[in-house]
């Protein structure tokens, strides 16, 4: 708390107190019930995202505790269709230290919770058209862990260069409009 004396009168001081930390404003499209855990920024660079879908994820207690601490890596993770179910493979959720012997395996496959029609529409489309299921974000929504999965097509080197040129041009235009 910061206190600042504004004025001194014969009756006493006039003191204004203010919080030291300012609250961050949420972006316009952000849901107030969502709390981000991790993002896969490299996926937006390496892949062209064609479609996205929010999925639940089956976790054990120590995994949830570790997620709340933000100890997760989506860098090498991908989705796979096995026996009519979608699994998240390669996602590294670090062990929760306080769980000792009841801890989980950090890189175990985790089942994604999707409706049958979503699996048919989303995951089988990826399987048939040789596309990749990539986790783009992981977050808590209403107290439950969610994963934003994307159907992606790998970008070639020339596509990545073109995307970087467009992003640089867009940033330069924003700088010019900001200066004026």
NULO-820803 format. One line per 2 residues: their letters; for each residue x negated, z negated, y of N, C-alpha, C. Coordinates in nm, 2 decimals. Atoms other than C-alpha are relative to their C-alpha. Layout:
N
A> X/Z/Y/X/Z/Y/X/Z/Y  ...
This chain:
180
XX> -0.08/0.00/-0.12/0.00/0.00/0.00/-0.09/0.00/0.12  0.07/-0.01/-0.12/-0.12/0.09/0.34/0.09/-0.06/0.11
XX> -0.07/0.06/-0.11/-0.01/-0.12/0.64/-0.06/0.04/0.13  0.05/-0.04/-0.13/-0.04/0.00/0.99/0.08/-0.07/0.11
XX> -0.07/0.07/-0.11/0.05/-0.21/1.30/0.03/0.11/0.11  -0.04/-0.10/-0.10/0.25/0.01/1.54/0.00/-0.06/0.14
XX> -0.01/0.06/-0.13/0.32/-0.23/1.82/0.00/-0.15/-0.01  -0.01/0.14/0.00/0.28/-0.59/1.91/0.09/-0.04/0.12
XX> -0.09/0.05/-0.10/0.56/-0.76/2.10/-0.01/-0.15/0.00  0.01/0.14/0.00/0.60/-1.12/2.20/0.07/-0.06/-0.12
XX> -0.07/0.05/0.12/0.84/-1.16/1.91/-0.08/0.01/-0.13  0.08/-0.02/0.12/0.59/-1.04/1.66/-0.05/0.14/-0.01
XX> 0.06/-0.13/0.02/0.42/-0.74/1.52/0.11/0.09/-0.07  -0.08/-0.11/0.07/0.60/-0.41/1.41/-0.10/0.06/-0.09
XX> 0.09/-0.05/0.10/0.43/-0.31/1.09/0.08/0.10/-0.09  -0.05/-0.11/0.09/0.49/0.01/0.89/-0.09/0.00/-0.12
XX> 0.07/-0.01/0.12/0.40/0.02/0.53/0.02/0.13/-0.07  -0.02/-0.13/0.06/0.34/0.34/0.34/-0.08/0.00/-0.13
XX> 0.07/-0.02/0.13/0.24/0.43/-0.02/-0.12/0.08/0.02  0.12/-0.07/-0.01/-0.11/0.54/-0.06/0.01/0.14/-0.07
XX> -0.01/-0.12/0.07/-0.02/0.81/-0.31/0.13/0.07/0.03  -0.12/-0.08/-0.02/0.22/1.09/-0.23/0.05/0.06/-0.13
XX> -0.06/-0.06/0.12/0.46/1.22/-0.49/-0.02/0.15/0.01  0.01/-0.14/0.00/0.40/1.57/-0.60/0.14/0.06/-0.01
XX> -0.13/-0.07/0.01/0.69/1.81/-0.55/0.00/0.09/-0.12  -0.01/-0.08/0.12/0.81/1.98/-0.86/0.03/0.14/0.05
XX> -0.03/-0.14/-0.04/0.82/2.36/-0.85/0.14/0.03/-0.01  -0.14/-0.03/-0.01/1.15/2.53/-0.78/0.07/0.02/-0.14
XX> -0.06/-0.03/0.12/1.21/2.64/-1.14/-0.03/-0.11/-0.11  0.03/0.10/0.10/1.08/2.32/-1.31/0.12/-0.09/-0.03
XX> -0.11/0.09/0.05/1.32/2.11/-1.52/-0.05/-0.14/0.02  0.04/0.14/-0.02/1.31/1.74/-1.42/-0.02/-0.07/-0.13
XX> 0.01/0.07/0.13/1.34/1.64/-1.79/-0.12/0.05/-0.08  0.12/-0.05/0.07/1.03/1.84/-1.89/-0.13/-0.07/0.05
XX> 0.13/0.06/-0.03/0.69/1.67/-1.91/-0.11/0.08/-0.07  0.09/-0.09/0.07/0.41/1.92/-1.99/-0.11/-0.08/-0.07
XX> 0.11/0.06/0.08/0.15/1.83/-2.26/-0.12/0.09/0.01  0.11/-0.09/0.01/-0.06/2.14/-2.30/0.05/0.14/0.03
XX> -0.03/-0.14/-0.02/-0.07/2.51/-2.20/-0.11/0.08/-0.07  0.10/-0.09/0.06/-0.24/2.80/-2.37/-0.02/0.11/0.10
XX> 0.02/-0.09/-0.11/-0.36/2.98/-2.06/-0.07/0.13/-0.05  0.07/-0.12/0.05/-0.59/3.21/-2.26/0.09/0.10/-0.07
XX> -0.09/-0.09/0.07/-0.29/3.35/-2.45/0.06/0.10/0.10  -0.05/-0.10/-0.10/-0.16/3.51/-2.13/-0.10/0.10/0.04
XX> 0.11/-0.10/-0.02/-0.50/3.68/-2.09/-0.02/0.09/-0.12  0.03/-0.08/0.12/-0.55/3.79/-2.45/0.12/0.08/-0.06
XX> -0.12/-0.06/0.06/-0.19/3.89/-2.53/0.10/0.05/0.11  -0.12/-0.05/-0.08/0.10/4.08/-2.38/0.12/-0.07/-0.06
XX> -0.11/0.08/0.05/0.39/3.84/-2.41/0.13/0.08/0.01  -0.12/-0.08/0.00/0.71/4.03/-2.51/0.12/-0.08/0.01
XX> -0.12/0.08/0.01/0.96/3.75/-2.57/-0.05/-0.14/-0.02  0.03/0.14/0.02/0.96/3.37/-2.57/0.12/-0.07/-0.06
XX> -0.10/0.08/0.06/1.16/3.10/-2.75/-0.04/-0.14/-0.01  0.03/0.15/0.00/1.17/2.72/-2.72/0.04/-0.05/-0.14
XX> -0.02/0.05/0.13/1.13/2.55/-3.06/-0.03/-0.15/0.00  0.04/0.14/0.03/1.13/2.19/-3.18/-0.11/0.00/-0.10
XX> 0.12/0.01/0.09/0.84/2.07/-3.39/0.01/-0.13/-0.08  -0.01/0.11/0.09/0.84/1.83/-3.69/-0.14/-0.08/0.01
XX> 0.13/0.08/-0.02/0.58/1.55/-3.62/0.02/-0.14/-0.07  0.00/0.14/0.04/0.49/1.21/-3.76/-0.03/-0.09/0.12
XX> 0.01/0.09/-0.12/0.47/0.90/-3.54/-0.13/0.00/0.07  0.13/0.00/-0.06/0.10/0.90/-3.49/-0.03/0.13/0.08
XX> 0.02/-0.13/-0.08/0.11/1.27/-3.37/0.07/-0.01/0.13  -0.08/0.02/-0.13/0.38/1.18/-3.11/-0.08/-0.08/0.10
XX> 0.08/0.09/-0.08/0.16/0.90/-2.98/-0.12/0.07/0.06  0.12/-0.08/-0.04/-0.14/1.13/-2.96/0.05/0.10/0.11
XX> -0.05/-0.09/-0.09/0.07/1.39/-2.78/0.03/-0.06/0.14  -0.03/0.07/-0.13/0.19/1.14/-2.52/-0.13/-0.03/0.08
XX> 0.12/0.02/-0.06/-0.18/1.08/-2.45/-0.06/0.14/0.05  0.05/-0.13/-0.03/-0.23/1.46/-2.41/-0.11/0.05/-0.08
XX> 0.11/-0.04/0.08/-0.47/1.50/-2.69/0.04/0.11/-0.10  -0.05/-0.12/0.08/-0.37/1.85/-2.82/-0.07/0.12/0.05
XX> 0.06/-0.13/-0.04/-0.53/2.19/-2.83/0.08/0.11/-0.07  -0.08/-0.11/0.05/-0.33/2.51/-2.86/-0.09/0.13/-0.01
XX> 0.08/-0.11/-0.01/-0.63/2.74/-2.83/0.00/0.09/-0.12  0.02/-0.08/0.12/-0.66/2.86/-3.19/0.13/0.00/-0.08
XX> -0.13/0.02/0.07/-0.29/2.80/-3.29/0.07/0.14/0.00  -0.09/-0.12/0.01/-0.05/3.07/-3.41/0.12/-0.04/-0.10
XX> -0.12/0.02/0.09/0.29/3.09/-3.59/0.00/0.09/-0.12  0.00/-0.08/0.12/0.34/3.21/-3.94/0.14/-0.02/-0.07
XX> -0.13/0.00/0.07/0.66/3.29/-4.14/-0.03/-0.02/-0.15  0.02/0.03/0.14/0.65/3.13/-4.49/0.13/-0.04/-0.06
XX> -0.12/0.04/0.08/0.95/3.12/-4.73/0.12/-0.03/0.09  -0.11/0.01/-0.09/1.20/3.17/-4.45/-0.01/-0.11/0.10
XX> 0.03/0.10/-0.10/1.05/2.90/-4.23/-0.12/0.03/0.08  0.11/-0.03/-0.09/0.82/2.92/-3.93/-0.09/-0.13/0.01
XX> 0.10/0.11/-0.01/0.50/2.71/-3.93/-0.10/0.02/0.11  0.10/-0.01/-0.11/0.26/2.63/-3.65/-0.13/-0.04/-0.07
XX> 0.12/0.01/0.07/-0.09/2.67/-3.79/-0.12/0.00/0.10  0.12/0.01/-0.08/-0.42/2.57/-3.63/0.01/-0.08/0.12
XX> -0.02/0.09/-0.11/-0.28/2.34/-3.37/-0.07/-0.13/-0.03  0.08/0.12/0.03/-0.52/2.05/-3.33/0.05/-0.12/0.09
XX> -0.05/0.12/-0.06/-0.35/1.72/-3.25/-0.10/-0.11/-0.04  0.10/0.10/0.03/-0.62/1.45/-3.23/0.06/-0.12/-0.07
XX> -0.05/0.12/0.06/-0.59/1.14/-3.44/0.02/-0.11/0.10  -0.03/0.11/-0.09/-0.43/0.84/-3.28/-0.08/-0.12/-0.05
XX> 0.09/0.10/0.04/-0.69/0.56/-3.29/0.06/-0.12/-0.06  -0.07/0.12/0.04/-0.45/0.27/-3.32/0.08/0.01/-0.13
XX> -0.08/-0.02/0.13/-0.28/0.42/-3.63/-0.08/-0.03/-0.12  0.10/0.03/0.11/-0.59/0.35/-3.85/0.04/0.07/-0.13
XX> -0.02/-0.06/0.13/-0.49/0.42/-4.21/0.13/0.08/-0.01  -0.12/-0.07/0.00/-0.15/0.56/-4.13/-0.01/0.13/0.08
XX> 0.02/-0.11/-0.08/-0.30/0.84/-3.93/0.03/0.13/-0.06  -0.03/-0.13/0.04/-0.23/1.21/-3.96/-0.12/0.09/-0.01
XX> 0.11/-0.10/0.01/-0.45/1.51/-4.05/0.01/0.08/0.13  -0.01/-0.06/-0.13/-0.54/1.67/-3.71/0.05/0.15/0.00
XX> -0.04/-0.14/0.00/-0.50/2.04/-3.81/0.09/0.04/-0.11  -0.09/-0.04/0.11/-0.23/2.03/-4.07/0.11/0.10/0.06
XX> -0.11/-0.09/-0.04/0.05/2.30/-4.06/0.12/-0.09/0.03  -0.12/0.07/-0.05/0.36/2.18/-3.87/0.12/0.09/0.00
XX> -0.12/-0.08/0.01/0.71/2.31/-3.93/0.07/0.01/0.14  -0.08/-0.02/-0.12/0.89/2.46/-3.63/0.14/0.00/-0.03
XX> -0.15/0.01/0.02/1.26/2.38/-3.59/0.07/0.11/0.07  -0.08/-0.11/-0.05/1.46/2.70/-3.54/0.12/0.02/-0.08
XX> -0.12/-0.04/0.07/1.81/2.81/-3.63/-0.03/0.13/-0.08  0.02/-0.11/0.09/1.83/3.07/-3.91/0.01/0.13/0.08
XX> -0.01/-0.13/-0.07/1.95/3.34/-3.67/-0.12/0.02/0.10  0.12/-0.02/-0.08/1.65/3.27/-3.44/-0.12/0.04/-0.08
XX> 0.11/-0.04/0.09/1.41/3.30/-3.73/0.02/0.15/-0.04  -0.02/-0.14/0.03/1.57/3.63/-3.83/-0.03/0.09/0.12
XX> 0.02/-0.09/-0.11/1.57/3.77/-3.48/-0.15/-0.01/0.05  0.13/0.03/-0.07/1.24/3.62/-3.35/-0.12/0.02/-0.10
XX> 0.12/0.00/0.09/0.99/3.56/-3.64/-0.01/0.12/-0.08  0.01/-0.11/0.08/1.09/3.84/-3.86/-0.03/0.13/0.08
XX> 0.04/-0.11/-0.08/1.06/4.08/-3.57/-0.15/0.00/0.02  0.15/0.01/-0.02/0.70/3.96/-3.52/-0.07/0.05/-0.13
XX> 0.06/-0.04/0.13/0.63/4.01/-3.90/0.01/0.15/-0.02  -0.02/-0.15/0.03/0.78/4.36/-3.92/-0.08/0.09/0.09
XX> 0.06/-0.09/-0.10/0.63/4.50/-3.60/-0.15/-0.03/0.02  0.14/0.05/0.00/0.28/4.34/-3.67/-0.03/-0.06/0.14
XX> 0.02/0.07/-0.13/0.31/4.12/-3.36/-0.05/-0.14/-0.04  0.05/0.14/0.03/0.17/3.76/-3.33/0.09/-0.10/0.06
XX> -0.07/0.11/-0.06/0.36/3.44/-3.28/-0.11/-0.10/0.06  0.10/0.08/-0.07/0.16/3.24/-3.02/0.06/-0.11/0.07
XX> -0.05/0.11/-0.08/0.23/2.89/-2.88/-0.05/0.01/0.14  0.05/-0.01/-0.14/0.22/2.92/-2.50/0.00/-0.13/0.07
XX> -0.01/0.13/-0.06/0.32/2.57/-2.40/0.05/-0.10/-0.09  -0.06/0.11/0.07/0.39/2.23/-2.54/0.04/-0.10/0.10
XX> -0.05/0.09/-0.10/0.60/1.98/-2.36/0.10/-0.10/-0.06  -0.11/0.08/0.04/0.84/1.69/-2.39/0.12/0.03/0.08
XX> -0.12/-0.03/-0.07/1.20/1.77/-2.30/0.11/-0.10/-0.06  -0.10/0.10/0.04/1.45/1.48/-2.31/-0.06/-0.09/-0.11
XX> 0.06/0.09/0.09/1.20/1.27/-2.51/-0.04/0.07/-0.13  0.04/-0.07/0.12/1.15/1.54/-2.78/-0.11/0.10/0.02
XX> 0.11/-0.10/-0.02/0.84/1.75/-2.83/0.05/0.14/-0.03  -0.04/-0.14/0.01/0.90/2.12/-2.78/-0.12/0.09/0.01
XX> 0.11/-0.10/-0.01/0.68/2.43/-2.82/0.07/0.13/0.05  -0.05/-0.13/-0.05/0.74/2.75/-2.62/-0.09/0.11/-0.08
XX> 0.07/-0.10/0.08/0.65/3.03/-2.87/0.03/0.13/0.06  -0.01/-0.13/-0.05/0.59/3.38/-2.77/-0.03/0.11/-0.10
XX> 0.04/-0.12/0.09/0.60/3.72/-2.96/-0.09/0.08/0.09  0.11/-0.06/-0.08/0.28/3.88/-2.84/-0.06/0.12/-0.07
XX> 0.08/-0.11/0.05/0.09/4.20/-2.88/-0.14/-0.01/0.06  0.14/0.02/-0.05/-0.29/4.18/-2.85/-0.03/0.11/0.10
XX> 0.04/-0.09/-0.11/-0.44/4.34/-2.54/-0.14/0.06/-0.04  0.13/-0.06/0.02/-0.72/4.58/-2.56/-0.09/-0.03/0.12
XX> 0.09/0.04/-0.11/-1.03/4.54/-2.33/0.04/0.07/0.13  -0.04/-0.07/-0.12/-0.91/4.81/-2.09/0.13/-0.06/0.06
XX> -0.12/0.06/-0.05/-0.57/4.64/-2.06/-0.03/-0.13/0.07  0.03/0.12/-0.07/-0.73/4.31/-1.97/-0.06/0.03/0.13
XX> 0.06/-0.04/-0.13/-0.94/4.48/-1.70/0.11/0.04/0.10  -0.11/-0.05/-0.08/-0.63/4.64/-1.56/0.08/-0.12/0.05
XX> -0.08/0.12/-0.04/-0.44/4.31/-1.56/-0.08/-0.09/0.10  0.08/0.07/-0.10/-0.73/4.14/-1.38/0.00/0.06/0.14
XX> 0.00/-0.07/-0.13/-0.74/4.41/-1.11/0.13/-0.02/0.07  -0.14/0.02/-0.06/-0.36/4.37/-1.05/0.01/-0.14/0.05
XX> 0.00/0.14/-0.04/-0.40/3.99/-1.03/-0.08/-0.02/0.13  0.09/0.01/-0.12/-0.69/4.02/-0.78/0.06/0.07/0.12
XX> -0.07/-0.07/-0.11/-0.49/4.27/-0.57/0.11/-0.09/0.06  -0.12/0.09/-0.05/-0.19/4.03/-0.56/-0.06/-0.12/0.07
XX> 0.05/0.11/-0.07/-0.41/3.74/-0.46/-0.05/0.04/0.14  0.05/-0.05/-0.12/-0.58/3.94/-0.19/0.12/0.03/0.10
XX> -0.12/-0.02/-0.09/-0.23/4.04/-0.05/0.05/-0.13/0.05  -0.05/0.14/-0.04/-0.13/3.67/-0.05/-0.09/-0.06/0.10
XX> 0.10/0.05/-0.10/-0.45/3.58/0.14/0.03/0.06/0.13  -0.02/-0.07/-0.13/-0.38/3.84/0.40/0.13/-0.04/0.07
XX> -0.13/0.05/-0.07/-0.02/3.73/0.46/-0.01/-0.14/0.04  0.02/0.14/-0.04/-0.13/3.37/0.47/-0.08/-0.01/0.13
XX> 0.08/0.01/-0.12/-0.39/3.44/0.74/0.08/0.04/0.13  -0.08/-0.05/-0.11/-0.13/3.61/0.96/0.11/-0.09/0.05
